[in-house]
Amino acid sequence: MTTRRDFFRDAGVLALGAGLISRAGAAALPEAAVMKDAKTTPPPLPKDGRPFYPVVTLNGWSLPWRMNQGVKEFHLVAEPVVREFAPGMKANLWGYNGQSPGPTIEVVEGDRVRIFVTNRLPEATSVHWHGQRLPNGMDGVVGLTQPRIPVGKTFVYEFEARRAGTFMYHPHSDEMVQMAMGMMGFWVTHPKDPDVMRVDRDYVFLLNSFDITPGSATPKVNTMLDFNLWGFNSRVFPGIDAMRVRLNDRVRIRVGNLTMTNHPVHLHGHEFTVTGTDGGWTPPASRWPEVTVDIGVGQMRAIEFDATEPGDWAFHCHKSHHTMNAMGHQVPTMIGVDHRGIAEKINKLVPDYMVMGERGMGDMADMEMPLPENTLPMMTGDGPFGSVEMGGMFTVLQVRADQKPGDYSDPGWYKHPSGTIAYEWNGELPEPSSQNEAGGQSMPGKVKPANAEPVETKPRSRKPSGHEGH
Ligand SMILES: [Cu+2]
């Protein structure tokens, strides 16, 4: 059994960040805490209610609650917010309690939960608690299970958190617009026994997509597929925090997808198994090793692994367009095009004109090109060996052996043991040799194993002899 003291010792969570400020609410309502920045803010251990090990919301935070006669009360405020996607770019979004996505709500299986939702948006809204078992009238579908929450009004949702697992919340009212503007959040219901499915580090975040024209700050809400900004918790690389773990930590990463397309999320250096979906923990017999998991629209996947390999490991969506920042849809492919001379001619007409990408686009990451206001470079991020040439849905899993228990502060870049970094070959390069003649059948008829006897077309009868098997 976990005592309260063990619990404090083991959890290694940091104190509430300085970014958290409280907004004095009406006397009868719990205060609606507001977060003013996009830092990763691990919550403190629960001060009341049932004990649990809090999750760490990547570039996010968890909503404080109050206990009121055995009921866990939260106060969400739906409102316009300004979200910083990365230093140098901010967007006008809609969210909850000062940020988008909204704060993570953490409760324990069996908790009675009451959520006050105040609507400070310019239009009506509601909240749907994606994946929860609850009374039908608490499901948040306007018109079907409840009236809309009018502008300026507060509604109350109340239900028991019946099933442990991972959930999301989002409006079910003018959904296309409100979700395109960033209204969504994470919900974790912890198991009643804190040691069930216990891990050392438990990260959560949502996937996001926005269409924000370079030079502007408000998403185009009618875009269905052609988004230009792809994020983890509405941050884009290099603005996304690293996920830091200690060597041999058991790590869980829960990723929810409320975008308009699937995202194959890929981890370097480790294999993982999918231990949970929005529907609950997966049965152990159903798990198999993966290094990439496709997360469909409206789905959550919890992956788990032992962080046994020290280093700075990339963790990203494997759709390569989703690891780029805004710019590129109308840029023509220029690979192999010799445009010497053309740029000079155009420059006479259009000062500062640049032709890009004749050798691929990697060079662009190093280029200091003029960008519109409030616009990030398409691919960027300074690593220890130069530009990382990434944007969007990309971050780093930092696995370190030398951090003290509970210390998840910035360890700096990984220091590679000598002789373990890819290096330049300085010797002779042999002439290329042709492996095959052109044409021919694509599959060989028969392949002779090395040292095999000649292949015969007819079966050969062979008498057993005393030499067999030697
Ligand atoms: Cu993606």
Residues whose N, C-alpha, C, O or C-beta is under 5 A from the ligand:
A	BS01	CU	N262 H263 P264 C317 K319 H322
